[in-house]
Amino acid sequence: MSSPFLLRRAFSTSIRCSYRTKKIPEDIIANTLTTHEKRGLPKNIQDIEEIKPQAESQSALTPKVDRRRKRGKVALPDNRLDLPPLSKWIDYFPTTGIALKGRISLANPETAALVADSFVPNGSRDKVIIEAYPGPGALTRALMQLPKERIRKIIVLEDTEHYLNFLNPLQEVDPRVQVLPMNGFLWDTYHQLEVQGFLDDVETTPWSQSNSYLHFISHLPMDVLGEQLIAQLLRCAPAHSWLFKYGRVPMSYLMHEWVWDRISASTEVLARCKLSVIAQAVSEFNLSIVPQLLLPYDDHFYPAGIKPTYSSKTENRRRGTPFVAGTLRPLEHQIIQPDMLDKWDYCLRKLFVLKSTPLKNAIGHLAPGADVLKSYLTSDDVPAEQRTDMMKIIRKLDVEDWAAVVHAFDRWPFAPEDLLVTDSFSRDERI
């Protein structure tokens, strides 16, 4: 509300009050006071004032209770090599605030050991691990306890002070561990890893081979930024950018089950989305451990789950829903060409808003005049085995279908040049 409006309200109110003020005849006042005396009310204002201190003294006997919880600063324990008991985590690791409310961390050391062994299994040799979003470091400690021949270096990326208090001591006892106060979501973080020489000893392998020396591991944040992070890292594979400049580097995540369902959704599943298509176009993936081993949630993760008090569309993002552990590996053959990423993003974005619509009816949504692309996909010039089924609904298009649509869009001379989409990859502050 603007200040001029406030001034007008104050002025108009005072005018109304002045018009309503009337002079009351003295005989009416006298009659009223006489009536009050008969009812036993105070005879004058002085009597009323004598009652007030009594009421105030009685109310003062009952102090008000402040029900707000006041938490002082808790002194850190001397031993921070080991994590405190889970019952004490709330004292050291707050769960509120924009930077913390989406953070989920392994808390059970036995589970952390199981996950670490599944991410870096027997047979691994001299790996360099980049771990983002480690939280208090239960998984970090489990990685440190694996046979030393498996891991040569652990680079930990964490910029939250509460977690750093329990991560920094690890590098003092194990020379393989380097804790960097950096955000795993920012592009500049990985640029700094190169500039500062942290990856100088990482071997680059041909794209035809899987890189067994470098491995990215992360707890995926629970909020929408977590899904954006994994989607944008997957987009780096076709261009061999980010860590993929060192080769086909595997990525292992602890993530919400609903994110995994979107990544792995087939053409027959309602959860299929843009992320499903990108993930399946650029990578192969598998669960690292049986999901039941991470259930129930409260036995393995922190903070504790929240029991819903009402139904919500975002129920699947509620803290306490199941987590899974999975690994994604870039495919040797990338169906998305590096210079076509923006066009894939654009076509996916424009068409998935009509995910239950047949392609023949939806393709015109790409741009004015885009209905002409039907001929690019079904004309006699196209070999029969390469023709696209225009009756398929958007959600049921497989990766090959999408490649045909994007290729047709690329060939169209009147395709729009402005392909800006909000979830496409760009080298700005965020990956």
N, C-alpha and C positions, 0 to 999 in steps of 0.2 A: 504494500500500500504506500503510495507516495506521500511525502510530507505535506504538499498543498492540500490533498484530500483530508488529511488529519486536521489541518487547520480549519477547513470548512465545516467539518463535523463539530468541532469544539464550539465554533461561533454559532452555528444553528441551534445547538443544544441550549446554550445560554439564553438565546432569544426565546425559545419555547418556555423555559423556566420562568422568565420574567413575566410573560403573559399569563401564566397560570397562578401567580402570586396574588392573593386577594386579602383585603383587610377583613378580619373576623370581628363581628360586634362583641363588645365586652360582656353583654348579658349572656351570650352563648358560652363564653369562656367560664363565667361564674357558675352557670348551671352544670357544666361538665365537671368542674372541680368538686362541686357538691355531690354529684353522683359517685365520683371516685372515692370520696370520703366514706360514703355509705358502704361501699364494697370493701373497705378496709385497705385501700391502696394508700401509698404515701401522700401526705397532705401537701408537700411542697418539694421543690427540687433538692433541698438540703437533706430531706429524709432519703431520697433516692441515692444521693451521693454517699450516705452512711452505709447503704447496703453494698455498694460496689467493693470496698476493701474487704468485707467479709467473704464475698464470692471469690475475690482474687486470692485471698489467703487459703480458701479451701481448694481451689484449683492448683495452687502451688504445691500442695501436699502430694499431688499425683504427677510426678514428672513425666514428660513425653519420652517415649521410647524411640530411638533412632534405629530403624530396622535395616538400614543400609550397611552392607558389610564393608568395613574399612580394613584394607590390607596394607600393611607396612612393607618396606623393602626387606626381603628375606636374605639373610647372609648366606653366601655360597659356601658349600661344604669344602673342606680342605682337600678331600679326595674327589677329583672330578675326572679321573681316568675311568672310574666306574660310574655308571648312571645310578641315580638315587632310586629307592624303592618307588614303584609306580604310584603308590598312595601319596608320595611327596611331589610328583611331577607338576601338579597344578601350582605349587609354590614357586617353581623355577621356570616353567614353560606356559605362559599365559595363552589363552585360546581366543581372545577377543582382539578386535582391531582389523583393519582392512588387510594388512600384511600377514595376519596369522589365522584368520577364521577359515581359510581354505586349506590349511596345512594339516595333513594326516601323516603320522609317522609310525613305523613299527615300534612296538614297545616290549614285546616278548622276546627275550634273548634267544630262546630255542627256535622260535619261528624265524628270527633274523638269520640264524645260522643255516636253517633250511633254505631260505631264500638266497642267501649268499652262495651256497653250494650249487644251487640250480642256475644262477646267473654265470658263475665262473666254475664250471664243473671240473671234475678230474680229467686231466689231459691238457688243461690250459697251461701255458708257459709264458712267463715274462710279460704279462699284460700290464698296460697302463690304463687305469680306471679313472674316468672322470665322473664323479658323483655330484649330481645337482639335487638341491632340496633335501639334504640329509636329515634335517630336523635335529633332534638331540644326538643322533649318531648311533643308534642301535645297529643299523645295517652296516655302518662304517666299521664299527668294532667287530662285527661278524666277518667282514671282508678281511680285516687285519689278522683274524685268527685262522684263516684258511692256510694251507701249506704255503710257505713263502715262495716256493718255486712257481706258483701260479700267478702271483702278482708282483710286479716290479715297482710300481708306483701307484699311489692313490691321490688324486687331486680332488679336493673337496671344495665345492662352491656353495657358500652360505653367507648371507649378509645380515642375518638377524642376530642381534647381540645375545639374546637369551640362549640361543643354540650354540653360538660361538663360545660361550663360557664353558661348555662341556665338549667342544670340538678341539679347541686350540691345544689343550694338554696332550692330545693324541700325537701331535707332531713332535712333542718333546721326548716321547719314549720310543717312537718308531720313525726312523729316517725316511721310510718310504712314503709317509703321509705328509701332504702339504695342504694346509687349510688356508683358503683364500677368501677374504670377505667380499665376495662378488655375487651378483644375482644371476642365477642360471637361466633367466628369461631374456637377458639382454644380449644383443648381438656383440656389443663391444667387449663383453666378458670373454668370449672365445677368441676375439681378435687379440686381446691382451695376453691370452695364454700363449699365442704364437710370438707376439712382440717381445714378451718377457722371457722367452726361451723354455717354457715349461714343456713344450712338445718337440723340442729339438731332437730328442732321442727316439722319436716315434718313426717307425719304418713305414714308408709309403708302399703299398702293394698294388699290382695291376688290378684293374676293375674285374678282370676275369677270375680273380681269386678273392675269397673272403679275407678281410683283414683280421688276423687273430691276435694282433698286438695292442689294439686300441679298442676300448669298450666304454660306451656311455650308459650310465645307470642313474635312475632318478625315481623318487617318489613324485607322482604326478599330482599337482595341486587339485583340490576337489572342485574349485570353481571353474568358470568358463575359460579362464586363462590357461588352465591345464590342458583343455582340449585344443585351444589355439596353439599352444606350444608344440604338442605332438603333431598336429596337422602341418604346421609350418616347417618343422624339422623334416618331415617326410617329403615335403616339396623341395628340399635341398638335394635329394638323391639324384633326380634327373640331371641337374646341372653340376653334380660332383662338387658342391660347395659345402660350407660349414665343415664338420669333421670328415665329411665324405671326400674331401680332397686327398685324404690319406688312404682311400679305398672304401670297400664295402664294410663299413664299421657297424657292428651290431648295436642295437639300443635295447636296454632292458628296463622295464617300468613296473612299479607298483601303482596300480590305477583302479579307479572305480569300475565295478563290473559293467555299469551302463556305458562307459567309454569303450570298453573292450567289445561289448555287444555291437556298438556302432561301427567299430573298426572291422569286425569280422562278419557283419551282416551280409548274407547272400541276397540274390535277387528275389528270393521268396519270402524275405523277412521284412516286416513293417519298419524295423529300425534302420533299414538301409538309407544312407544319406551321402552327402558330398564327401565326408571323411571316409566312408566305406570305399568309395570309388578310388580316391587318391591312394589310400593305404594299399588296396589290392592291385593298383596299377604299378606301384613302385617297390613293393616289399612282399616278402613272405613272413609269416608270423606263427607263433605257437605259444601256448601257455607253458610256463616253466615248471609249475607244480600244480597238482590237482587242487582246484578251487576249494574243495571241502576242507583242506588243511588250513585254510585261513578263516574258517568259521568256528564259532560265532565271532563276529567282529570285535567285541569287547575283550576277548581273550588274547588278541594279537596286536591291537592298534590303540593309539592315543591321538586325540581325546576320545572319551567314551561316547558312545552313540547317543543320539537324541531321539526319544520316543515321541512320535507326532501326536499332537492333540487334535488335529483336523486333517482332512484330505487335502492334498495340494498337487498341482501339476508338476512341481519340481520335487516330488517325493523321491525320485531316484537320485537326487543330489543331496539328500539329507545325510548328515553325519551319522554313520552307523550302518549304512547300506554296504553290501559285500565288496571287498577288494579282491583283485586277482593279480598275479605276477605273470608277465608275458615278455617275450623277446621278439623284436622285429629286425629283419635283415634285408638290406636293399637287394633287389633282383639284379642279376647280371644284365639282362636285356630290359631296358627301360622303354616302355611304349610311349611315354611322354618325352618329347624332345625338349631340350633346354629352352629353346626360343619359343616354345608353345605353351609354357606354363600359364601365362596370363590368359590365353584363349581357353585353356582347360578350365581355369577358375571362372571365367566369365560364363561359359556355356553351362557349367554345373550350377552356378548360382542362379542363372536366369531360368533354367528348366526345372530345377528341383522344387521351386515354389509350386509347380504343377505336377507333383510326383505321382498323382493318381490319374493323370491325363495321358491318353495315347500320344505317342510321339508325333503322329501326323497332325494332331490338333494343337500340340504344344510348341512345335518348332518355330511357328511364327512369332512366338514371344521373345525370340532372341533379338529381333530388331524389326523395324518396318520393312516389309518386303521379303522377310526371311522364309516365307512359305516356298520360295523358289528352291530352297535347299532340298526339298523332297525329291526333285529330279536328280540332284547330285547323289542321292542315296539309293535310288531305285530305278534309274533309267536303264535302257538297254545297253548303254555303254559300260555299265558296271557289271563285272562278272557275277553270275548268279549266286555263287557261294559267298560273295562279298556284299550282297545287297542287304540293307537293313530292314528289319520287320517294323514297319511304321505303325503297326497296331499294338506294339508293346507299350505298356505304360512306363513313364519315366523311371519309376522306382525299380523296374525289372530290366532295365538296360544293363548289360554286362560291360566289362572294360573294353572289349572289342567294339561294341556298339558305340560307346562314348568316343573311342578313337575315330570311328567313321564320322560321327557328327562333328567333332572338332576339326577333322581334316576337311570336311565339306565347308565348314564355316571359314576356314583359312583360305580356301580357294575362291570364295565368293568375293567378287571385286567391290561390292557395296557394303561389306561388313563394317560396322562402326569401328572407328579408331580409338575412341575413348573406352577402354576396357577396365576402368577402375572398379575394383571390388574391395570391400573392407577386410576380407579374410585372406587376401592373396599375400604372397611372400614379398617382402621389401626389406632392403638393408637400411632400416632406420634404427631407432634406439632399441626396438624390440625385434626378436628373431621373427 
